[in-house]
């Protein structure tokens, strides 16, 4: 027994000593093959990233697989016991985390649909695989982060990233650009500043409703106010309707681009008041229609708390097919479209500016394009102020009738990035570009490739809680 242990120690000593030629001469063929495969993948990845300095990482790989000047596996020669078992677990976990880190950064990652903004195209509880290769993955701007958490570590309730260093935005070459009608996952643009205890609505809406001083001074209600880097902001998913350089307008809920109406997605939803003869819609019909528990609103008040003219009414989001089903019921007296009133004009983007726009009648608005110049006036400045200051890193102030960018008088601005207009298919229940503006290209994450699994939170796991018909389904039938 002692002889075997001494033999193992001698072999380990030999592996960790000797000249470079002797070390390489002791490497087994299988290890050479493993090194060759890993090195090839690493070189191809370096070419994709376009940074030749990363080739220095081959020296580290060569030491791990071949020369072993650094005793990476020294713990394997330790006595069997708790410490060796612990190190074996640490080794496996570190390896898995590194693999997941690169997979999530450069290939894709899973994502859960948290809200009904894209119903019925995507449902609350859908788990998606998001493809980052299509538009080209971003080189991480916040490289030091835990790979399984977006911005907050579960249980510990603390930041899952270290803010420094921060790298400049750079996107690797993808298969194509964002196209109209794509469903896109992106970092929430208005999520740069967050009140930790009140994340909904967003920080800027909280300041508009309560006053900035109140939000910053009342930590018991709003919590700490923190800044989040671009790639650590919450993930949102919407449909792209407007592309860089286009002019978009919404009339009666219909989206027009450059003067032409866009075709409606098959499952687009609008909110309706359903007046009945007093009959209540039962759960079976709600399930048949596909109306979630959160959307089953039976009320004699409208969205602003005002009494309705329809005393026995529901306010429900419906597709054309759902509307037709309800209209066929003999106890349904009327199905009327909900029309937003003028109280909404101050809450659409740009927040607090009264252009007379609502979610159903909005614009026209020009979507910024990289390299394109817009003439700036005091009238249109609120539309582009966030782009110029928050997204493109300039200082901006107004003195009298003069606009100053980086301290210099400006009558126009040339954009550094492309921007996109994103909306939900659940048109009256979606917080989207109509409320927080344009999505910069550096916020784009990827596009859903497939639905992995789908859970219905309104039902128990073994009583309809798993939507089997959605597993491995394509998430965007309109493309």
C-alpha positions in Angstrom: 0.0 0.0 0.0 2.8 2.4 1.0 4.7 1.4 -2.2 1.7 2.4 -4.3 1.4 5.7 -2.7 5.1 6.4 -3.1 4.8 5.4 -6.8 1.9 7.9 -7.3 3.9 10.7 -5.6 7.0 9.9 -7.8 4.9 10.0 -10.9 3.3 13.3 -9.9 6.7 14.7 -9.1 8.0 13.6 -12.6 5.0 15.3 -14.3 5.8 18.6 -12.6 9.5 18.6 -13.2 11.9 18.5 -16.1 12.6 20.6 -19.1 9.9 21.7 -21.6 11.0 18.9 -24.0 10.7 16.3 -21.2 7.3 17.5 -20.1 6.0 17.4 -23.7 7.5 14.0 -24.3 5.5 12.6 -21.3 2.1 13.9 -22.6 -0.2 11.1 -23.8 -1.7 11.1 -27.3 -5.2 11.5 -26.0 -4.3 14.6 -24.1 -2.7 16.0 -27.3 -5.9 15.4 -29.1 -8.0 17.1 -26.4 -5.6 20.1 -26.6 -5.8 20.3 -30.4 -9.6 20.3 -30.3 -9.9 22.9 -27.6 -7.2 25.1 -29.2 -9.0 25.0 -32.6 -12.2 26.1 -31.0 -10.4 28.8 -29.1 -8.6 30.1 -32.3 -11.9 30.2 -34.3 -13.6 32.1 -31.4 -10.7 34.6 -31.3 -11.0 35.2 -35.1 -14.8 35.8 -34.5 -14.1 38.2 -31.7 -11.5 39.9 -33.8 -9.0 40.5 -31.0 -5.6 38.9 -31.7 -4.4 39.6 -28.2 -6.7 36.8 -27.1 -4.4 34.3 -28.8 -2.1 34.7 -25.7 -4.8 32.5 -24.0 -3.3 29.5 -26.0 -0.3 29.6 -23.6 -2.7 29.0 -20.7 -4.5 26.2 -22.5 -1.1 24.6 -23.4 -0.1 24.6 -19.7 -3.4 23.2 -18.6 -3.3 20.3 -21.1 0.4 19.8 -21.8 3.2 21.4 -19.8 1.5 21.8 -16.4 4.0 24.3 -15.0 1.1 25.4 -12.8 -0.1 22.4 -10.8 -3.8 22.6 -11.8 -4.5 19.1 -10.7 -2.3 18.9 -7.7 -5.3 18.2 -5.4 -5.8 14.8 -7.2 -2.7 13.6 -5.5 -4.0 14.4 -2.0 -5.2 11.7 0.4 -8.8 10.6 0.0 -10.9 12.6 2.4 -13.3 15.6 2.8 -10.8 18.1 1.4 -10.2 16.2 -1.8 -13.9 15.6 -2.2 -14.5 19.3 -1.8 -11.9 20.2 -4.4 -13.4 17.7 -6.9 -16.7 19.5 -6.5 -15.1 23.0 -6.8 -13.2 21.8 -9.9 -16.5 20.5 -11.5 -18.5 23.6 -10.6 -15.8 26.1 -11.8 -15.6 24.2 -15.1 -19.4 24.2 -15.5 -19.6 27.9 -14.7 -16.9 28.8 -17.2 -18.7 26.8 -19.9 -22.1 28.3 -19.1 -20.5 31.8 -19.0 -19.3 31.5 -22.6 -22.4 29.7 -23.8 -24.7 32.4 -22.4 -22.5 35.2 -23.6 -21.9 34.1 -27.2 -24.4 31.5 -28.2 -27.7 31.9 -26.4 -29.5 31.5 -23.1 -32.9 30.6 -21.6 -35.4 33.3 -20.8 -38.8 33.3 -19.1 -41.8 35.4 -20.3 -42.9 37.3 -17.2 -45.9 39.3 -18.5 -48.7 39.2 -21.0 -47.4 41.9 -23.3 -46.9 39.6 -26.2 -49.9 37.3 -25.7 -51.1 35.3 -27.6 -47.9 35.0 -29.6 -45.9 34.3 -26.4 -47.6 33.3 -23.1 -46.8 34.2 -19.6 -44.8 31.2 -18.3 -43.1 30.3 -21.6 -39.4 29.4 -21.2 -37.5 30.4 -24.4 -34.1 29.6 -25.8 -32.9 33.0 -27.1 -30.4 32.9 -30.0 -27.7 35.5 -29.7 -25.8 34.5 -32.9 -28.5 35.8 -35.2 -27.8 39.5 -34.6 -24.3 38.8 -33.4 -23.5 38.5 -29.6 -22.2 41.4 -27.7 -18.8 41.3 -26.1 -19.6 41.7 -22.4 -19.6 45.3 -21.3 -19.6 44.1 -17.7 -17.3 41.0 -17.9 -17.2 40.2 -14.2 -20.6 38.8 -13.4 -22.2 35.6 -12.2 -23.4 33.8 -15.3 -26.8 32.5 -13.9 -28.1 35.8 -12.7 -29.0 39.0 -14.6 -28.4 41.6 -12.0 -29.3 40.2 -8.5 -28.1 37.1 -6.8 -31.0 35.0 -5.5 -31.1 34.4 -1.7 -28.3 36.9 -1.1 -30.3 39.8 -2.7 -27.1 41.6 -3.7 -25.6 42.6 -7.1 -24.5 39.7 -9.2 -21.9 41.7 -11.0 -18.8 43.9 -10.4 -19.2 47.3 -12.1 -15.6 47.7 -13.0 -14.1 47.3 -15.5 -16.6 48.5 -18.1 -15.8 47.7 -21.7 -16.9 49.7 -24.8 -19.9 48.3 -26.8 -18.8 45.9 -29.5 -21.0 43.4 -31.3 -19.6 40.4 -33.1 -20.7 39.6 -36.7 -24.1 38.0 -36.8 -26.2 36.3 -39.5 -28.4 39.3 -40.1 -29.8 42.6 -38.7 -33.0 43.0 -36.7 -36.0 42.8 -39.1 -39.5 44.1 -38.9 -41.9 41.7 -37.0 -38.9 40.0 -35.3 -39.6 39.2 -31.6 -36.6 40.6 -29.9 -35.1 40.2 -26.4 -33.3 43.4 -25.2 -32.2 45.2 -22.1 -34.8 47.6 -20.8 -33.6 51.1 -21.9 -35.3 52.9 -19.0 -33.8 50.4 -16.5 -30.5 52.3 -16.3 -31.6 53.7 -12.9 -33.7 51.5 -10.5 -35.5 52.0 -7.2 -34.8 48.6 -5.6 -38.0 48.3 -3.7 -40.2 49.6 -6.5 -39.1 48.2 -9.8 -42.6 48.5 -11.4 -43.3 51.1 -12.6 -39.8 52.1 -13.7 -37.7 54.8 -11.9 -38.5 57.6 -14.3 -42.3 57.0 -14.0 -41.9 56.9 -10.2 -40.2 60.3 -10.3 -42.9 61.7 -12.6 -45.6 60.5 -10.3 -44.0 61.2 -6.9 -41.3 63.7 -7.5 -37.6 63.0 -7.7 -36.8 64.3 -4.2 -39.4 62.0 -2.7 -38.1 58.9 -4.5 -34.5 59.6 -3.5 -35.3 60.5 0.1 -37.8 57.9 1.1 -35.8 54.6 1.3 -38.4 52.8 3.3 -40.8 52.9 0.3 -38.5 53.1 -2.7 -35.2 51.6 -1.4 -31.8 52.4 -2.6 -31.5 54.1 -6.0 -28.8 52.2 -8.1 -27.4 52.5 -11.7 -27.1 49.4 -13.8 -24.8 49.0 -16.8 -26.4 48.3 -20.2 -25.9 44.5 -20.2 -27.1 44.1 -16.6 -30.4 45.8 -17.1 -33.6 43.7 -17.0 -34.5 41.7 -20.1 -37.6 42.6 -22.0 -39.2 41.0 -25.0 -41.3 42.8 -27.6 -42.0 42.8 -31.4 -39.9 45.1 -33.6 -42.2 47.3 -35.7 -40.0 50.2 -36.6 -36.5 50.2 -38.0 -33.7 52.9 -38.0 -34.5 55.8 -40.2 -38.2 55.1 -40.6 -41.1 57.3 -39.6 -43.7 55.6 -37.4 -47.3 56.6 -36.5 -50.1 54.8 -34.7 -53.7 55.7 -35.8 -56.6 54.0 -34.0 -54.2 51.3 -32.8 -52.9 50.5 -36.3 -49.2 51.0 -36.8 -48.1 52.9 -39.9 -44.5 53.0 -41.1 -43.6 55.6 -43.8 -47.3 56.1 -44.4 -48.2 52.4 -44.9 -50.2 50.3 -42.5 -48.4 47.3 -41.1 -50.2 43.9 -41.2 -51.5 43.0 -37.8 -50.0 39.9 -36.1 -52.4 37.0 -36.2 -52.9 37.0 -32.5 -52.9 40.8 -31.8 -55.1 41.7 -28.9 -57.0 44.9 -27.9 -58.9 45.6 -24.8 -62.8 45.6 -24.9 -65.6 46.3 -22.6 -68.0 43.3 -22.6 -71.5 44.1 -21.4 -73.6 41.2 -20.2 -77.2 40.8 -19.1 -75.9 40.2 -15.6 -74.5 36.7 -16.5 -70.9 36.2 -15.2 -68.3 34.6 -17.4 -67.3 31.3 -15.7 -63.8 29.9 -15.4 -64.4 27.3 -18.1 -65.2 29.9 -20.7 -62.2 32.0 -19.6 -60.0 28.9 -20.0 -61.5 28.2 -23.4 -60.8 31.8 -24.5 -57.3 31.7 -23.0 -57.8 34.7 -20.6 -55.4 34.5 -17.7 -56.5 35.1 -14.1 -54.6 38.4 -14.1 -56.7 39.7 -17.0 -60.1 38.5 -15.7 -61.4 42.0 -14.7 -65.0 42.3 -13.7 -65.6 45.9 -12.6 -68.0 48.8 -12.8 -65.0 51.2 -13.0 -62.8 52.0 -16.0 -59.0 52.1 -16.0 -59.1 55.6 -14.4 -61.5 54.7 -11.6 -64.5 56.4 -13.3 -68.0 54.8 -13.3 -68.8 52.9 -16.5 -71.9 53.4 -18.6 -72.0 49.6 -18.9 -73.0 48.4 -15.4 -72.4 44.7 -16.0 -69.1 44.7 -17.8 -65.7 43.1 -18.1 -62.6 44.7 -19.4 -60.7 42.0 -21.3 -57.9 41.7 -23.9 -59.2 39.8 -26.9 -58.0 38.6 -30.2 -60.4 38.8 -33.2 -61.3 35.1 -32.7 -61.9 35.6 -28.9 -64.1 38.6 -29.6 -66.2 36.6 -32.1 -66.7 33.9 -29.6 -68.0 36.3 -27.0 -70.3 38.1 -29.5 -71.9 34.7 -30.3 -73.1 34.3 -26.7 -76.8 35.2 -26.3 -76.2 36.8 -22.9 -73.5 39.2 -24.2 -75.2 42.6 -25.0 -72.2 44.4 -26.5 -68.5 44.2 -27.1 -66.9 47.7 -27.3 -63.3 48.7 -27.9 -61.6 50.5 -25.0 -60.5 54.0 -26.1 -57.9 55.8 -24.1 -58.8 59.3 -22.9 -56.6 62.4 -22.9 -55.3 61.7 -19.4 -52.8 59.3 -21.0 -51.1 62.0 -23.1 -48.7 63.0 -20.4 -47.7 59.3 -19.7 -46.6 58.3 -23.2 -43.1 58.9 -24.3 -41.6 61.4 -23.8 -42.9 61.2 -20.2 -44.4 64.5 -19.0 -44.5 66.2 -22.4 -48.0 66.8 -23.8 -47.9 66.0 -27.5 -51.5 64.9 -27.4 -50.5 61.3 -28.0 -52.0 58.1 -26.5 -51.2 54.4 -27.0 -53.8 54.2 -29.8 -52.9 57.5 -31.5 -49.2 58.2 -31.4 -46.7 60.1 -33.5 -45.5 60.6 -36.2 -42.0 60.0 -34.8 -38.8 59.5 -36.7 -36.6 56.6 -35.5 -32.9 57.5 -35.2 -30.4 55.9 -37.5 -26.6 55.6 -37.2 -24.9 58.4 -39.2 -28.2 60.2 -39.8 -28.7 63.8 -38.7 -31.8 65.3 -37.1 -32.5 69.0 -36.8 -33.1 69.8 -33.2 -35.7 72.2 -31.9 -37.1 72.8 -28.5 -40.3 71.0 -29.7 -38.7 67.7 -30.8 -35.8 67.7 -28.3 -37.7 65.6 -25.7 -38.0 62.8 -28.2 -34.2 62.5 -28.7 -32.9 63.8 -25.3 -32.5 60.3 -23.8 -30.7 59.0 -27.0 -28.3 61.9 -27.0 -27.6 62.0 -23.2 -28.2 58.5 -21.7 -27.4 56.2 -24.6 -24.7 58.1 -26.5 -23.0 59.6 -23.5 -23.2 63.4 -24.2 -24.0 66.2 -21.9 -27.1 68.1 -22.9 -28.7 71.3 -21.4 -31.1 74.0 -22.5 -30.4 77.7 -21.8 -33.2 79.9 -22.9 -33.8 79.0 -26.5 -30.4 77.5 -27.0 -29.6 73.7 -27.0 -26.1 72.9 -25.7 -24.5 69.5 -26.4 -21.2 68.9 -24.7 -21.2 72.6 -23.9 -21.5 73.8 -27.5 -24.5 75.3 -29.2 -26.3 72.7 -31.4 -29.0 72.9 -34.0 -28.7 69.3 -35.1 -27.3 66.0 -34.0 -25.8 63.0 -35.8 -26.6 59.7 -34.1 -23.9 57.1 -33.3 -26.2 54.1 -33.1 -29.2 52.5 -34.7 -32.5 52.5 -32.8 -35.6 50.4 -32.9 -39.3 50.7 -32.1 -40.7 47.8 -30.0 -44.3 47.0 -29.2 -46.2 44.1 -27.6 -49.0 42.2 -29.4 -51.3 42.7 -26.4 -51.5 46.3 -27.6 -53.5 47.9 -24.7 -51.7 45.9 -22.0 -48.0 46.5 -23.0 -45.5 48.9 -21.6 -43.4 49.4 -24.7 -41.8 52.0 -26.9 -44.9 54.1 -26.6 -44.1 54.6 -22.9 -40.2 54.6 -22.8 -39.0 55.3 -26.3 -36.5 53.9 -28.6 -34.3 50.7 -28.1 -30.6 51.4 -28.9 -28.7 48.7 -30.8 -26.3 48.1 -27.9 -29.3 46.9 -25.8 -30.3 44.2 -28.3 -29.7 40.7 -26.8 -31.1 38.2 -29.3 -34.3 36.6 -30.7 -36.2 33.6 -29.3 -35.5 30.5 -31.3 -37.7 27.9 -29.6 -40.1 27.4 -26.7 -38.4 25.0 -24.3 -41.4 24.4 -22.0 -44.4 26.4 -20.9 -46.1 26.6 -17.5 -49.6 28.0 -16.8 -49.5 29.6 -13.3 -53.3 29.6 -13.2 -53.4 25.8 -12.9 -51.6 23.2 -10.8 -48.7 21.3 -12.3 -50.7 18.1 -12.8 -54.0 19.8 -13.8 -53.1 21.7 -16.9 -50.1 23.5 -15.4 -47.8 22.3 -18.3 -48.8 23.5 -21.7 -47.7 20.4 -23.6 -48.8 21.8 -27.0 -46.2 24.6 -26.7 -43.1 22.5 -26.0 -40.5 22.9 -28.8 -42.9 25.2 -30.7 -41.6 28.1 -32.8 -42.1 31.3 -30.8 -42.9 33.7 -33.8 -45.4 32.2 -36.3 -45.8 35.7 -37.8 -42.2 35.7 -39.3 
